[in-house]
Amino acid sequence: MEYLDDMWTRIGSVTKSDVRIAVLKDEIELYKSRIQPHDTGYLYDAIAQAERRIEEIEKDVGYRK
């Protein structure tokens, strides 16, 4: 997370966790847009991993749905 830490002083009034989650959600949407009828199973794996990471971050910060 060194890149995020380096730029953190330039980011507005949101938490690091909010930024991480937003970036992961954007990546998920990008992966979904690239899914094809075949040979893109790796994208489903990447989506699932990103969703698990979002859940981890939300759990760590005590986010309630």
N, C-alpha and C positions, 0 to 999 in steps of 0.2 A: 504494500500500500504506500510505497514511497512517493509515487506520482501524485496520489491524492493528498498526501501530507504536504508535499511541496506547493501545491496550488491552493491549499485550504484557506490561506489568508486572503485569497482573492475571491472566495465564494461568499455569497450573501448569508442571510440568517437562517440557514438550514443546517441540520446535523449531518455529520459524516454518514451516519446510517441511512438517512434520507437520500443522500447523494448516491450511495452504493446501491440502494434498492432501485432508484430511478434508472441508473445505468444498466443494471441487470434486466429490468423490465424492457428497456429500449432494445437491448440485445436479444431478448426473447422474441420481441416483435420482428426484429430483423431476421432471425433464424426462421420464424414461421413463414415469412414472406419468401424464403428461399426453398421451401419444401417442394419437392417434385414427386411425381407418381412413383418413382423408383430411384434407388441409389442415394437416398438422402437420410437413411436411418440414423446416421451420426448426428443430424440436426435434432432429432427427437431426443437423443441422449443429452445433447448440449442444453436443450430446453429444460429437460428434467433436472439436470444438475443445477442450472441457474435458479430454477424454482425452489429446489432444496436449499440453496444458499440464501435466498430471500427469506425462507422460513427460519433459518438459523439466525440471521441478523435480527429479524423481528422478535425471535425468542430471547436473544441476548439483550435487547433494549426494552423488553417487556411490552412490546406492541400488542395491543388487543384489537381484534377484528370486530 
